[in-house]
Amino acid sequence: MPSSSSPHSPDIPAELPGDAARRRAKRSLLAFIIALPISWWLFSRLEPIWDRILPLEGLPFMAAATLLGAALAIAPLAAAIGFLLAVWFGVDSVYLPRRTTGAALDKPIVAVGLLVWFSPALAAIAAAGRGLYEGRIHFVRPPRDYFLATDPIAFWQGVGFWLIMAVLFGFLAWRYWRPRLFPRSAAQD
């Protein structure tokens, strides 16, 4: 007589959603771990690589330059996407049903997820705080500096901009994390 806990039982799925999310997180983390050193190596060795491509002419030059450009574009993008997907699926795997639980791994996953989700809000608060401390707000594009002493209206608008962005990023992160951290209060809404 087959037991009801058999993996081939019709009422138990072969793979629970948390297990699938954890598997996706591992694959994404592997992509990040592979793409990050490749990106670092390509950018740190760009001059010697380019020196080997530069003497080529015609089609070999175009092919090598195109491949180098594609590698320089794809490797960092793959690392960034791999990291973000690893965090996304890792957090999902903690809060979805799984066959096995691992509190020792779940806590660091949640901590990294919280840091990644709330870091844009923290960076915006830091930019506003730095502007208040230095008495100047700096924007990169277009390059602008607004000083409290010489242009107080633009300075306070810059501080306000960073605080508004912090609230926006914080609100979006809170909307993502609230049902996970406080399921009862989120269910009441």
N, C-alpha and C positions, 0 to 999 in steps of 0.2 A: 504494500500500500504506500503510495507516494506521500511524503510529508507536505504540509501546506506551506512550509518555508522554502521549498525547492525553487531554484531560480527559474525553472521552466513552468512553474505553476501559472495557470491562466489569469489568476487574480493579482499577481505581483508582476509589475513590469520588469523587463530585463535590466533596464538602467533607470535609476531615479534622476530627476532633474538636477539635483545637487551634484551627483556623480558626473553627469555630462558636463556641467559647468566647471567642475574641478578639472576634468580632462581637458577642456578648452583652455582653461587658465594655464595648465601646464604646457600645452602646445604654444600658446602665446608667449609665455615666459621663455621657452626654448628659442623661439624666433627672436626675442629681444636679446637673449644671451649670445646668440650667433651673430646677429646683425650689428650689435654695438662694437665688438672688437674689429669687425670688418670695416665699419665706418671710421673708427679711430685710425686703423692702419691706412686706409685710403687717404684720409686727410693729412696724416702725418708724413706720408711718403708721396705726396702729390707732386712735388718738384722732380724727384728722380723718375717717377712714372711718366710725367709729361716730357722730360728730357729724352726718354726712349721713343715717345710718339712723335715728337717734333721733327726729326729728320725724315720721317716717312712722307711720301707724296701720293697724291691722287686718292684712289679708292681705299688703299690700306690706311692712309692717314684719316680719312673720313670715318671709316669703320672703327678704328681704335679710339679716336676722339669721341665718337658717339657712344661707344661702350663705356669709356671712362666717365663721360657725363652722366650716362644712365646709372652707373654704379654709384657715383657721387650723389645722385638724387634719390635712388631707391634704398640704399643701405640705411641712411639716417631715418628715412620715413618708415622703413620696416621696423627699426628699433623703437621708434616712438609709438607706432601703432601696436607693436607687440607688447610694450610695457602697459599701455592704456587698456588693451584688451585683457591682459593678465590681471590687472587690478579689477576691471569690471567683472569678468567671469569669476575671479577669486572671491570677490564680495558676494556675488550671487550664490556661489557654492556654499558659503557659510549659512545663508538664510533660506536655502531651498532644502527639501528633504533629501537625505543621503543614507546610504546603507551603513556607513561608518562615520563616527564623529571624531574629530581630533581637535580638542580645545587648545592644545599647545600650538597648533598651526593656525587655528581660526583667529585667535587674538592678534597675532602679528598681521594677518591679512586685513582684518578690520582696521587696525591702527594705520597701516599703509594706505588703505582706502580712504580713511578720514583725512589723512594728511594730503593726499592727492586731490580729493574733492574740495577741501577747504583752502588749499594753498593759493588759488587765485584771489580769494577774499583777503587772506592774510597778506599777500603781496601788495594789494591795493591799499590796505590799511598802513602797511609799512611805507609805501610811497607818500601817502598823506602825512604820516608822522615825520618822515624825513624832511618833507617840505616845511612843516612847521618848525622843526628843529633848526634847519639851515636858513629859513627865511626866503627860500626860493623853490619854485616848482619848475622842474625840467621835463620837457616833452621832446621825444626823439624825432618824430615825424609829424609835421615839419619841425625842424629844430627851433625850439623856443625855450626861453628862460623868463619866468615871471618872478620878480622880486617883490617882497612885501614892502620894502622901503620906497621903491620907485613906481610900482604899479600894483597897489593893494587890491583893486577890484579884480584884475586878472589873476592875481595870486590866490585870492579866496575862491574864485571860480575854479581854479585848478585843484585846490584842496577839496572843494565840493565835488568835483568830477571824480576824484579818486575815492571819496567816501561813498558816492552813489554807486560806483562800480563795485566797491566792496560789499555794499548791501545787496546788489544784484547777484553777484557771484555767491554770496553767503546764502541768499534765499534759494537759489537753484540747488546748491549743495544740500541745504536743509530739506528741501522737497524730496530729494533723492534718499536722504538718510533717515528721515522721520519715520516712515513705515518700518524700517529695519530696526532702528534703535528703540522706538516707542510704538509697538504695533497696536496697543490698546487705544492710545490717544489718536492715532491715525485712523483707526477703524470707526471712531465716533464721528468723524467729519463727514 
